[in-house]
């Protein structure tokens, strides 16, 4: 997705979008939870970008912000997942070098939301991401989200440049609408308005 990008389906549900401009999946699958659900992405635009900006994949709020700079984020409303289902969404991200948002901080889809980094248990600058359906926090092992699903079943890759995607079935959302902000009506000083007629 791009900075400021917004996308809804025809029923008004936001489309769950991949949070980077470019997709470059890392080769490593370490530690073990990466074998199943969590994925790591480099900030990339033909070459490495450090502290790369990440954008809110949907409108929501932060429900967990750890001292180790990881964060759990929930959707405000139900969103459309890449597998076509409609549900609330949870996202876990980790490793930003910069300060993470605070608990209860809200974002609109497309807002600057997070950054790639190597804070904590990481060997290089990247975005660690895991997603789940419903409003979920840590699983019983405390290393990922409860009820997590594969990233490619959740996030559409509209307006993302795909450099290195793995052998996963990433999808582009077809159709829908991009909301347009209504234009404000301007009042001109030289116009006589009805409420001023008696004066």
C-alpha positions in Angstrom: 0.0 0.0 0.0 0.9 3.6 -0.3 1.0 6.4 2.3 -2.5 7.7 2.8 -4.1 4.9 0.9 -7.7 4.0 1.7 -9.8 1.3 0.2 -13.3 -0.1 1.0 -15.5 -2.7 -0.5 -19.0 -1.8 -1.8 -20.5 -2.6 1.6 -18.2 0.0 3.3 -15.8 -2.5 4.9 -12.1 -1.4 4.8 -9.9 -3.7 2.8 -7.0 -5.2 4.9 -3.9 -4.0 3.1 -0.2 -5.0 3.3 1.5 -2.2 5.3 4.6 -1.5 3.1 5.1 0.2 -0.3 7.2 -2.8 -1.5 7.3 -6.4 -0.6 10.6 -8.1 0.0 10.2 -11.3 2.1 13.3 -12.3 4.0 14.9 -15.8 3.4 15.4 -16.8 7.0 12.7 -18.7 8.9 14.1 -18.3 12.4 12.9 -18.6 15.2 10.5 -21.6 14.8 7.3 -19.6 14.8 8.2 -18.2 11.4 7.9 -21.7 10.0 4.1 -21.4 10.3 2.6 -18.0 10.4 4.8 -14.9 11.2 6.7 -13.4 8.3 9.6 -10.9 8.1 9.8 -8.2 5.4 12.7 -5.8 4.5 12.1 -2.2 3.8 12.9 -2.2 0.1 12.7 -0.2 -3.1 15.3 -1.9 -5.3 17.7 -1.6 -2.4 17.5 -1.8 1.4 15.6 1.0 3.3 16.3 1.2 7.0 13.6 2.5 9.4 11.2 2.1 6.5 7.8 3.6 7.0 4.8 1.2 7.5 1.2 2.3 7.1 -1.9 1.4 9.0 -3.5 -1.5 7.1 -6.9 -0.5 8.4 -8.4 2.0 10.8 -7.9 0.9 14.4 -6.2 1.3 17.8 -3.1 0.1 19.6 -4.0 -2.4 22.4 -0.5 -3.5 23.4 2.8 -1.6 23.2 5.8 -3.4 24.7 9.0 -2.1 26.1 10.7 -4.3 23.4 9.0 -2.1 20.8 6.5 -4.6 19.6 2.8 -3.7 19.2 -0.6 -5.3 18.8 -3.2 -3.4 16.8 -7.0 -4.0 16.4 -9.4 -2.9 13.7 -12.2 -0.5 14.8 -14.7 -2.2 12.5 -14.9 -5.5 10.6 -12.6 -5.5 7.5 -12.4 -7.7 4.4 -9.6 -10.3 4.5 -7.8 -11.5 1.4 -9.6 -14.9 1.7 -12.9 -12.9 1.2 -14.1 -13.2 4.8 -15.4 -10.2 6.9 -14.2 -10.0 10.5 -12.4 -7.9 13.0 -8.6 -8.0 12.6 -5.5 -8.1 14.9 -1.9 -7.4 13.8 1.3 -8.0 15.7 4.4 -6.1 14.6 7.9 -6.0 16.1 11.4 -4.5 15.9 10.9 -0.8 15.2 14.0 1.2 16.2 11.8 4.2 16.8 9.4 4.7 19.6 6.2 2.7 19.0 2.7 4.2 19.3 1.1 4.1 22.8 -1.8 2.0 24.0 -5.2 3.4 22.8 -3.5 5.5 20.1 -5.7 5.5 17.0 -4.9 5.5 13.3 -6.8 5.8 10.1 -6.1 3.5 7.2 -3.0 4.7 5.4 -1.6 6.8 8.3 2.1 6.4 9.1 1.9 3.7 11.8 5.2 1.9 12.4 8.7 1.4 11.0 11.0 -1.5 10.2 13.9 -1.9 12.5 16.1 -4.3 14.5 15.2 -3.5 18.0 15.3 -6.5 20.4 15.9 -10.1 19.2 16.7 -9.3 15.5 19.7 -9.7 13.3 18.8 -7.0 10.8 16.3 -4.2 10.0 12.9 -5.6 9.0 9.2 -5.8 9.8 8.1 -8.8 11.8 4.3 -9.3 11.2 1.6 -11.7 12.2 -2.1 -11.4 11.8 -5.3 -12.9 13.2 -9.1 -12.8 12.7 -11.0 -11.3 15.6 -9.6 -9.2 18.4 -6.8 -11.3 19.8 -3.7 -10.8 21.9 -0.8 -13.1 22.8 -1.2 -16.9 22.3 -0.5 -19.3 25.2 3.3 -19.4 24.3 3.5 -15.6 24.4 5.4 -15.5 21.1 2.6 -14.7 18.6 -1.1 -13.9 18.2 -3.9 -16.2 19.3 -5.9 -17.6 16.4 -3.2 -16.4 13.9 -3.7 -17.0 10.2 -1.3 -16.9 7.2 -0.5 -13.4 6.1 -1.5 -14.0 2.5 -5.0 -15.0 3.6 -5.4 -11.7 5.3 -3.6 -8.9 3.5 -4.3 -7.7 0.0 -1.3 -6.3 -1.9 -3.0 -3.4 -3.8 -0.5 -0.8 -4.9 2.4 -2.8 -3.5 5.5 -3.4 -5.7 6.3 -7.1 -5.4 10.0 -7.8 -5.3 10.3 -11.0 -3.4 7.0 -12.7 -2.4 7.9 -16.3 -1.6 5.7 -19.0 -3.1 2.6 -17.6 -1.4 -0.7 -16.7 -3.1 -0.9 -12.9 -2.5 -4.0 -11.3 -3.8 -5.0 -7.9 -5.3 -8.5 -6.6 -4.3 -10.6 -6.2 -7.4 -13.3 -3.5 -7.3 -14.3 -1.5 -4.3 -14.1 2.2 -3.8 -11.5 4.7 -2.7 -13.3 7.1 -0.3 -13.2 10.7 -1.5 -13.3 13.5 1.1 -16.3 15.7 0.6 -15.4 19.3 -0.5 -16.2 22.0 2.0 -18.6 24.7 0.8 -16.9 28.1 1.0 -18.6 31.3 2.0 -17.5 34.5 0.3 -17.4 37.7 2.2 -19.2 39.6 -0.5 -22.2 37.4 -0.6 -25.3 38.5 1.4 -26.7 35.5 3.3 -30.3 35.2 4.3 -29.7 35.5 8.0 -28.2 38.9 7.5 -31.1 40.4 5.5 -32.9 42.0 8.4 -29.7 43.8 9.5 
